[in-house]
Amino acid sequence: MSSKYDVIVVGAGLAGLRAAGVLEARGLSVVILEKRATVGGRMASHRVDGFVLDEGFQLINPAYPELIATGVLDDFDLRSFEPSVRFVRGDSSITLADPRHSPTAALASLWSRDVSLADEMRAVRLFAHCGLGSAQNILAQRDTTIIAGLQRYGFSSAMIEGVWRPFLRGTLLEDDLNSSWLYAQLLLRSFFKGRPGTHPEGIAALPRALAAQLRTTSVHLDEEVISIAGTTVQTTEGEYRGRAVILATDPTDAICLIKGDDVPWLGQTTWWLSLPKDYGLSSLQIDVLAQPFTSALEITAVAPERAPANSVLVAVPANGVFESSEFDRLAVGYAARLYGTRVADISLIEKSVVSRALPKLRFPLTFPNVQRRGDLVYGGDYLQTPSIQGALVSGRRAAFEVLTMLGS
Ligand SMILES: Cc1cc2nc3c(=O)[nH]c(=O)nc-3n(C[C@H](O)[C@H](O)[C@H](O)COP(=O)(O)OP(=O)(O)OC[C@H]3O[C@@H](n4cnc5c(N)ncnc54)[C@H](O)[C@@H]3O)c2cc1C
C-alpha cells in the first residue's frame, strides 16, 4: 500500500520547509520525508555539557527578504550582535562600526592610522549604494570579481587587504576575492539593513520555527528516500505516490537519487571554546594576520543561555576542513590573543568540521529560470545563493513550479 499526497517533498532543510509552507497555504496535501532525526538540514545545533553548539558557525540576518516573508521572525528570539568589527594586526587594532548603531566607535575610527578617511568615505558610499538601492539594481549590473569591484570603487590595497578581505572571507568561506561582486553587494546590502544574530537555542531554532508554522503538512523524520521514479517515492519505511515531487536535498545527496551534476563545496571548521570570563564583547573580532581562522565571536555576550552559568562560549571559525589537532592549539591561541586571556584558561568544548557547508557560488552570478527537469522539481540553496535567503527563495520557487505544473 502506498500513501498518497499531492506533493512529496524530499528533505526538511529550509528549502523543503519553505516549499511545503507555500503549497499547504494553497490547499495542497504535502508530506516531507527527512532522513535525519530533526528538521533543518545544515542548520543544526546540539548540546554538549550545557553548551549549545551549532554545527558550524552561522548567523541569521533578519534583513533577508525571504525570511521576513515567511513571518517566522515575528515571534523569534533573535539576539543580534553589535554591528561592528575589530580588526587586529599585531599590536594595533581598529574597530569599524555602523555609525547608526555605534556613533562613538564609528567616529573614533576616523582618526585611525590604519584606514584612511578616503577609504572610509568610499565604504560609506558603497554601503549606501548597496543598502539604499534595490536588489534588482544590484543584479542589473554586469558581474565581475569582488577584487575588481572593490578596485573599481577606488579602495586602496591597504583597505582591501586589511579590511575587506578579512571581513568577506569569513562571510563567503572563500579566501580569495574572485567570486561574484554582485553577490558580495547583496551581502553588504543585508548587513546594511539587518544586524545578524543567533538564538538562545542555537541556529536550529530557525528551521524548527518554520516547521512549527506548518499546519497540515506531515513531516516524517528518520525516513530516508532511497529512490524516485516519476512521482513515486520509495523510502526506508514504504512507498509514497504524489502528483508532484520536490527534491530539496543538497546537490550531492540529490545525485545519489537521480542523475545530475554535483557542485564543488566550501568547507568550514569551527572551534567552540569556553573562556574564563565574560568579556561582554558582542562585536566580531578578526586577527587579520592569523589564517586559516576568520574571526572570533563571543556567543554568550548576546545569548548567555548557550552556556552553563558563569561560562563563556566563543566560536572561532576557519575556512576549510581542519581535522588535525595541531589546529586546535592554534585556535585556542587565536582566541587568547583576541580576548587578552591565557591559553591555559581556555578549553576546547568541541570542534565542528563541516566539509559540505556552502555550495560554491556560480560566477558570474546567474539564476536558473526553471527549477525543474522532467517530472521532478528541485529546491536547495545551490540553485539560488548559498544562504538562508537563497534556500528559502529556492523553496518558494519550487512550490510555484509545482503549482504551475498542477494548474493549481
Ligand atoms: C557551516 C555553515 C555556515 C553557514 N553560514 C551561514 C550564514 O552565516 N548565513 C546564511 O545565510 N547561511 C549560512 N549557511 C548556509 C545555510 O545554512 C544553507 O544555505 C541552508 O541551510 C541550506 O538549506 P537547504 O534546504 O538548501 O539544504 P539542506 O540544509 O542541506 O537540507 C537538505 C535536507 O535534505 C535531507 N536529505 C538529504 N538526502 C535525503 C534523502 N535521501 N532522504 C530524505 N532526506 C534527505 C538532509 O538531511 C537535509 O535535511 C551556512 C551553512 C553551513 C553548513
The ligand as a Gaussian input file, in Angstrom:
#p B3LYP/6-31G(d) Opt

LIG

0 1
 C       28.828000      25.839000       8.440000
 C       27.771000      26.632000       7.750000
 C       27.747000      28.015000       7.887000
 C       26.735000      28.745000       7.249000
 N       26.654000      30.094000       7.496000
 C       25.576000      30.771000       7.021000
 C       25.338000      32.122000       7.432000
 O       26.028000      32.659000       8.312000
 N       24.299000      32.789000       6.849000
 C       23.482000      32.195000       5.927000
 O       22.552000      32.846000       5.427000
 N       23.662000      30.893000       5.560000
 C       24.677000      30.188000       6.101000
 N       24.840000      28.867000       5.771000
 C       24.028000      28.314000       4.693000
 C       22.649000      27.809000       5.115000
 O       22.679000      27.083000       6.306000
 C       22.171000      26.899000       3.964000
 O       22.184000      27.671000       2.773000
 C       20.779000      26.337000       4.155000
 O       20.584000      25.806000       5.431000
 C       20.567000      25.259000       3.090000
 O       19.256000      24.736000       3.169000
 P       18.755000      23.679000       2.089000
 O       17.362000      23.367000       2.436000
 O       19.039000      24.188000       0.719000
 O       19.694000      22.399000       2.237000
 P       19.992000      21.430000       3.475000
 O       20.007000      22.199000       4.736000
 O       21.230000      20.688000       3.105000
 O       18.737000      20.437000       3.532000
 C       18.637000      19.263000       2.788000
 C       17.884000      18.219000       3.610000
 O       17.690000      17.062000       2.816000
 C       17.855000      15.920000       3.653000
 N       18.113000      14.745000       2.819000
 C       19.192000      14.506000       2.019000
 N       19.074000      13.343000       1.397000
 C       17.886000      12.800000       1.796000
 C       17.208000      11.582000       1.494000
 N       17.715000      10.681000       0.642000
 N       16.015000      11.338000       2.088000
 C       15.464000      12.252000       2.956000
 N       16.076000      13.414000       3.275000
 C       17.269000      13.695000       2.703000
 C       19.017000      16.326000       4.544000
 O       19.098000      15.504000       5.694000
 C       18.662000      17.769000       4.846000
 O       17.844000      17.876000       5.992000
 C       25.804000      28.095000       6.419000
 C       25.834000      26.714000       6.279000
 C       26.784000      25.986000       6.968000
 C       26.739000      24.489000       6.893000

